[in-house]
Amino acid sequence: MKIPKALFILIGLLTFCFHSYTQDIQDSSDKTIITPLFSKEEPLTIKLRYSNKELRRETNDSTYLESVLEYTDANHEWKSLDIKLRARGNFRRKNCYFPPVKFKIKKKKAKGTLFEGNKELKLVLPCQLKNSQDYVLKEYLAYKLYEVITPFHFKTKPVFLQLTEIRGKKEKSHTLIGFLIEDIDQVAKRHGAKKLKRSVHPLQQDNICSVQNDFFQYMIGNTDFSVAYQHNEKLIFLAGRKAIPIPYDFDMSGLVNANYAVVSQIQDQNLNITKVTERLYRGFKRDEDVYEFIRQDFLGKKNQMLEIVDSFKTQFQDPNQFKRARKFIADFFVVLHTEEKFQKEILAAARVK
């Protein structure tokens, strides 16, 4: 791929500005300590006891069930914490055996525990009883890849869950893998930013962060998001800058390729793909120099991202799931490397409305 000399100079200038930009971000991030729960990568073993049926039927955005979360501390001793929980999500809540869960934790209850500083948490679980743990692993992988791309991301924590499911007068035990996701308030606090509840059009958001998000969504083959309507996206605002998108929930992506995944039709838009493993760029048109800068930034992180993918290899139950996931990410970099593919699949596909 031959890049004109003038573009090299422009990329160099953009790189200088971007490094200054990210250094400012790092300086602001260092002012806030990461909560104990997310300060280490090691999986956490937890126990929960609840009824899936009651969770779906009796909870909503404002109604929670009282429960107790048990977890192992640094000395491998069991501790307990009073929490409230509810089912969350749209598709998975209706269609999965195990709906995703949201926790609420009172500040005074969390004080002095591993969970101090976390008022709300999301717990991602396998969808079905069988053959879906690799899907959770691939969704967790997507979060880890986004950490490489930008400091503006949700922190996650892998967990081993011992779930006691209440079925009327009977109980059933499940051993599941999953992961916790921090709340957007914690992301905003870490960067000295504010959470935005109002809609902000992507073209009015931070150019660099918005295009990084668009490239990432294309990389994992995800169309189940809308930055403008904050569907599977949150927004934060950093003083002196524009709105910054923070993506989450990637189970409908081509990377995960879950057996229940369907192409999303956000705001009744008919997308010209029929399966989630077909990539479709959903970003908006911007100056080509911004696209080229992000392109080179991603290419520079290619080896690091593939190393992260490879580090998950031994955790897969099905080796073929790993092979397909790795190939899917590697194929994305083929698009970035190939001028014709990049022009056709990203630049030409960028939206105008």
C-alpha positions as CSV (number, residue, x, y, z in Angstrom):
1,M,0.0,0.0,0.0
2,K,1.6,3.2,-1.1
3,I,0.8,6.4,0.8
4,P,1.5,9.8,-0.7
5,K,4.3,11.9,0.9
6,A,1.8,14.7,1.8
7,L,-0.3,12.2,3.6
8,F,2.7,10.9,5.6
9,I,3.3,14.5,6.8
10,L,-0.4,14.9,7.7
11,I,-0.5,11.6,9.6
12,G,2.7,12.7,11.4
13,L,1.0,15.9,12.5
14,L,-2.1,14.0,13.5
15,T,0.0,11.5,15.5
16,F,1.7,14.3,17.4
17,C,-1.7,15.9,18.3
18,F,-3.2,12.5,19.1
19,H,-0.3,11.6,21.5
20,S,-0.7,15.0,23.2
21,Y,-4.5,14.3,23.4
22,T,-4.1,10.8,24.9
23,Q,-1.4,12.1,27.3
24,D,-3.9,14.6,28.7
25,I,-6.4,11.7,29.0
26,Q,-3.9,9.6,30.8
27,D,-3.1,12.4,33.2
28,S,-6.8,12.8,34.0
29,S,-7.2,9.1,34.4
30,D,-4.3,8.8,36.9
31,K,-6.2,11.1,39.3
32,T,-8.8,8.4,40.0
33,I,-7.8,5.0,41.4
34,I,-9.5,2.0,39.8
35,T,-11.9,0.3,42.2
36,P,-10.5,-2.8,43.9
37,L,-12.8,-5.2,42.0
38,F,-11.3,-4.2,38.6
39,S,-7.7,-3.6,39.7
40,K,-6.7,-7.2,38.9
41,E,-7.4,-9.5,36.0
42,E,-7.8,-12.7,37.9
43,P,-11.3,-14.4,37.7
44,L,-13.5,-14.0,40.8
45,T,-15.5,-16.9,42.1
46,I,-19.0,-16.0,43.2
47,K,-22.3,-17.6,44.3
48,L,-25.8,-16.4,43.6
49,R,-29.3,-17.9,44.4
50,Y,-32.4,-16.8,42.6
51,S,-35.3,-17.8,40.3
52,N,-34.8,-17.1,36.6
53,K,-38.6,-17.0,36.2
54,E,-39.1,-14.5,39.0
55,L,-36.2,-12.4,37.8
56,R,-37.9,-12.0,34.4
57,R,-41.4,-11.6,35.6
58,E,-40.9,-9.4,38.7
59,T,-38.1,-7.0,37.8
60,N,-37.7,-4.0,35.5
61,D,-35.7,-0.8,35.3
62,S,-36.9,0.3,38.7
63,T,-37.8,-3.0,40.5
64,Y,-35.2,-5.2,42.0
65,L,-35.1,-8.4,44.0
66,E,-33.3,-8.7,47.3
67,S,-30.4,-11.1,47.2
68,V,-27.0,-12.1,48.6
69,L,-23.8,-12.2,46.6
70,E,-21.1,-14.6,48.0
71,Y,-17.5,-14.2,46.8
72,T,-14.0,-15.3,47.6
73,D,-11.6,-12.7,49.0
74,A,-7.8,-12.5,48.5
75,N,-7.4,-15.3,51.2
76,H,-9.8,-17.5,49.3
77,E,-12.3,-17.2,52.1
78,W,-16.0,-16.8,51.4
79,K,-17.6,-13.4,52.1
80,S,-21.2,-12.2,51.6
81,L,-22.7,-8.9,50.4
82,D,-26.3,-7.9,50.4
83,I,-27.4,-6.7,46.9
84,K,-30.4,-6.1,44.8
85,L,-30.6,-7.6,41.3
86,R,-32.8,-7.5,38.2
87,A,-32.9,-8.9,34.7
88,R,-31.5,-6.6,32.0
89,G,-31.1,-6.5,28.2
90,N,-33.8,-6.8,25.6
91,F,-33.3,-9.8,23.3
92,R,-31.4,-11.9,25.9
93,R,-33.9,-11.2,28.6
94,K,-36.8,-12.5,26.4
95,N,-34.9,-15.3,24.6
96,C,-32.2,-16.7,26.8
97,Y,-32.4,-19.3,29.6
98,F,-30.1,-17.1,31.7
99,P,-30.9,-13.4,31.3
100,P,-28.1,-10.9,31.9
101,V,-28.3,-9.4,35.4
102,K,-27.8,-6.0,36.9
103,F,-26.7,-5.5,40.6
104,K,-27.3,-2.6,42.9
105,I,-25.1,-2.3,45.9
106,K,-25.5,0.2,48.8
107,K,-22.5,2.3,49.5
108,K,-22.4,1.5,53.2
109,K,-22.7,-2.3,52.4
110,A,-19.8,-2.2,50.0
111,K,-17.5,-0.1,52.2
112,G,-14.4,-2.0,53.1
113,T,-15.2,-4.9,50.8
114,L,-13.8,-5.9,47.3
115,F,-16.9,-4.1,45.9
116,E,-16.2,-0.7,47.4
117,G,-16.7,2.1,44.9
118,N,-19.2,0.1,42.7
119,K,-22.8,1.0,43.2
120,E,-24.1,-0.8,40.1
121,L,-22.7,-3.7,38.1
122,K,-23.7,-5.7,35.1
123,L,-23.2,-9.5,35.0
124,V,-23.0,-11.2,31.6
125,L,-23.9,-14.9,31.5
126,P,-24.2,-17.6,28.9
127,C,-27.5,-17.5,27.0
128,Q,-28.4,-21.2,27.0
129,L,-27.9,-24.2,29.2
130,K,-25.5,-25.9,26.8
131,N,-22.8,-24.9,24.3
132,S,-22.8,-21.1,24.9
133,Q,-19.9,-20.5,27.3
134,D,-17.6,-19.9,24.3
135,Y,-20.0,-17.1,23.2
136,V,-19.5,-15.4,26.6
137,L,-15.7,-15.8,26.2
138,K,-15.8,-14.2,22.8
139,E,-17.9,-11.3,24.0
140,Y,-15.4,-10.7,26.9
141,L,-12.6,-10.8,24.3
142,A,-14.3,-7.9,22.5
143,Y,-14.1,-5.8,25.6
144,K,-10.4,-6.6,26.0
145,L,-9.7,-5.7,22.4
146,Y,-11.4,-2.3,22.9
147,E,-9.1,-1.6,25.8
148,V,-6.2,-1.6,23.4
149,I,-8.0,0.9,21.1
150,T,-8.8,3.6,23.6
151,P,-8.6,4.5,27.3
152,F,-12.3,5.3,27.2
153,H,-13.8,1.8,27.9
154,F,-15.7,-0.2,30.4
155,K,-13.6,-2.3,32.8
156,T,-14.5,-5.9,33.1
157,K,-13.9,-8.8,35.5
158,P,-14.2,-12.5,34.6
159,V,-16.2,-14.6,37.1
160,F,-16.9,-18.3,37.8
161,L,-20.5,-18.4,39.0
162,Q,-22.0,-21.1,41.1
163,L,-25.7,-20.4,40.5
164,T,-28.5,-22.1,42.5
165,E,-31.6,-21.7,40.4
166,I,-34.8,-21.8,42.3
167,R,-37.5,-23.8,40.5
168,G,-40.6,-23.7,42.7
169,K,-39.9,-26.1,45.5
170,K,-36.9,-27.5,43.7
171,E,-33.4,-26.2,43.1
172,K,-30.9,-26.7,40.3
173,S,-27.2,-26.0,40.4
174,H,-25.3,-24.5,37.5
175,T,-21.5,-23.7,37.1
176,L,-21.1,-20.9,34.6
177,I,-18.5,-18.5,33.3
178,G,-19.4,-14.9,33.0
179,F,-18.0,-11.4,33.5
180,L,-18.9,-8.2,35.4
181,I,-19.0,-4.8,33.8
182,E,-18.5,-1.6,35.7
183,D,-21.1,1.2,35.6
184,I,-20.8,4.2,33.3
185,D,-20.6,6.5,36.3
186,Q,-17.4,4.8,37.3
187,V,-16.0,5.3,33.7
188,A,-16.9,9.0,33.8
189,K,-15.4,9.4,37.3
190,R,-12.1,7.8,36.2
191,H,-11.7,10.4,33.5
192,G,-13.0,13.4,35.3
193,A,-15.9,13.4,32.9
194,K,-19.7,13.6,33.2
195,K,-22.2,11.0,32.0
196,L,-24.5,12.3,29.2
197,K,-28.1,11.2,29.1
198,R,-29.2,13.3,26.1
199,S,-28.7,12.2,22.5
200,V,-25.7,13.6,20.5
201,H,-25.3,12.9,16.8
202,P,-22.1,11.0,16.0
203,L,-20.9,13.9,13.8
204,Q,-21.1,16.1,16.9
205,Q,-19.0,13.7,19.0
206,D,-15.2,13.6,19.3
207,N,-13.8,12.7,15.8
208,I,-11.0,10.4,17.0
209,C,-13.1,8.5,19.6
210,S,-16.1,8.2,17.3
211,V,-14.2,6.8,14.4
212,Q,-12.2,4.5,16.7
213,N,-15.6,3.1,17.9
214,D,-16.9,2.8,14.3
215,F,-13.8,0.8,13.3
216,F,-14.0,-1.4,16.3
217,Q,-17.7,-2.2,15.6
218,Y,-16.8,-3.0,12.0
219,M,-13.9,-5.1,13.2
220,I,-16.1,-7.3,15.5
221,G,-18.9,-7.3,12.9
222,N,-21.5,-5.5,15.1
223,T,-24.5,-3.6,13.9
224,D,-26.5,-3.9,17.1
225,F,-25.7,-0.4,18.3
226,S,-26.6,3.3,17.8
227,V,-24.5,6.0,19.2
228,A,-27.1,8.7,18.4
229,Y,-29.8,6.9,20.3
230,Q,-27.5,5.4,23.0
231,H,-28.4,1.8,22.1
232,N,-25.6,-0.4,23.5
233,E,-23.6,2.8,23.8
234,K,-23.1,5.3,26.6
235,L,-21.7,8.9,26.3
236,I,-19.5,10.8,28.5
237,F,-18.4,14.5,28.3
238,L,-14.9,15.6,29.1
239,A,-14.4,19.3,29.8
240,G,-13.0,21.1,26.7
241,R,-13.8,18.2,24.4
242,K,-16.8,16.7,22.7
243,A,-19.0,13.7,23.6
244,I,-17.1,10.4,23.8
245,P,-18.9,7.0,23.0
246,I,-18.4,4.0,25.3
247,P,-19.7,0.8,23.6
248,Y,-21.0,-2.4,25.3
249,D,-23.1,-5.6,24.7
250,F,-21.5,-7.3,21.7
251,D,-23.3,-10.7,21.7
252,M,-25.0,-9.9,18.4
253,S,-21.6,-9.4,16.7
254,G,-20.0,-11.6,14.0
255,L,-17.0,-12.1,16.3
256,V,-19.3,-13.8,18.9
257,N,-21.5,-15.4,16.1
258,A,-24.0,-16.8,18.7
259,N,-26.5,-19.3,17.4
260,Y,-29.3,-16.8,18.4
261,A,-27.7,-13.7,16.8
262,V,-29.6,-11.8,14.1
263,V,-28.8,-8.7,12.1
264,S,-30.1,-5.8,14.0
265,Q,-32.5,-3.3,12.4
266,I,-31.9,-0.2,14.6
267,Q,-34.6,2.5,14.2
268,D,-36.3,0.3,11.5
269,Q,-33.3,0.6,9.1
270,N,-33.1,-2.2,6.6
271,L,-29.4,-3.2,6.5
272,N,-28.2,-4.9,3.3
273,I,-26.6,-7.9,5.1
274,T,-28.3,-11.2,6.0
275,K,-26.0,-12.6,8.7
276,V,-23.9,-11.2,11.5
277,T,-20.7,-12.5,10.1
278,E,-21.1,-10.1,7.1
279,R,-19.4,-6.9,8.0
280,L,-21.1,-3.5,7.4
281,Y,-19.4,-0.2,8.3
282,R,-21.9,2.0,10.1
283,G,-19.8,5.1,10.7
284,F,-20.6,8.5,9.2
285,K,-18.5,10.3,6.5
286,R,-15.7,12.4,7.8
287,D,-12.4,13.9,6.4
288,E,-10.4,11.1,4.9
289,D,-7.3,12.1,6.9
290,V,-9.1,11.1,10.1
291,Y,-10.0,7.7,8.6
292,E,-6.4,7.3,7.5
293,F,-5.0,8.1,10.9
294,I,-7.3,5.7,12.6
295,R,-6.5,3.1,9.9
296,Q,-2.8,3.4,10.7
297,D,-3.4,3.4,14.4
298,F,-5.3,0.1,14.2
299,L,-2.6,-1.4,11.9
300,G,0.0,-0.4,14.5
301,K,-1.9,-2.4,17.1
302,K,-2.6,-5.4,15.0
303,N,0.0,-7.7,16.6
304,Q,-1.1,-6.7,20.1
305,M,-4.7,-7.4,19.3
306,L,-3.9,-10.8,17.8
307,E,-1.7,-11.7,20.8
308,I,-4.8,-10.9,23.0
309,V,-6.9,-13.2,20.9
310,D,-4.3,-16.0,21.1
311,S,-4.1,-15.6,24.9
312,F,-7.7,-16.9,25.0
313,K,-7.0,-20.1,23.0
314,T,-6.8,-22.5,25.9
315,Q,-10.0,-21.2,27.5
316,F,-12.3,-22.3,24.6
317,Q,-14.3,-25.4,25.0
318,D,-14.5,-25.8,21.2
319,P,-11.2,-25.2,19.4
320,N,-13.1,-24.4,16.2
321,Q,-14.8,-21.5,17.9
322,F,-11.4,-20.1,18.7
323,K,-10.1,-20.6,15.1
324,R,-13.2,-18.9,13.6
325,A,-12.8,-16.0,16.1
326,R,-9.2,-15.4,15.3
327,K,-9.7,-15.6,11.5
328,F,-12.6,-13.1,11.9
329,I,-10.3,-10.5,13.5
330,A,-7.4,-11.3,11.1
331,D,-9.7,-10.7,8.1
332,F,-10.5,-7.2,9.4
333,F,-6.8,-6.3,9.1
334,V,-6.8,-7.6,5.5
335,V,-9.4,-4.9,4.8
336,L,-7.2,-2.3,6.4
337,H,-4.0,-3.5,4.5
338,T,-5.7,-3.6,1.1
339,E,-6.3,-0.2,-0.4
340,E,-9.2,-1.3,-2.7
341,K,-11.0,-3.1,0.1
342,F,-10.5,-0.2,2.5
343,Q,-11.9,2.3,-0.1
344,K,-14.9,0.1,-0.9
345,E,-15.8,-1.4,2.5
346,I,-15.2,1.5,4.8
347,L,-14.8,4.9,3.0
348,A,-17.5,4.3,0.3
349,A,-19.8,2.6,2.9
350,A,-19.7,5.5,5.4
351,R,-23.1,7.0,6.0
352,V,-24.3,10.5,5.1
353,K,-27.4,10.3,7.3
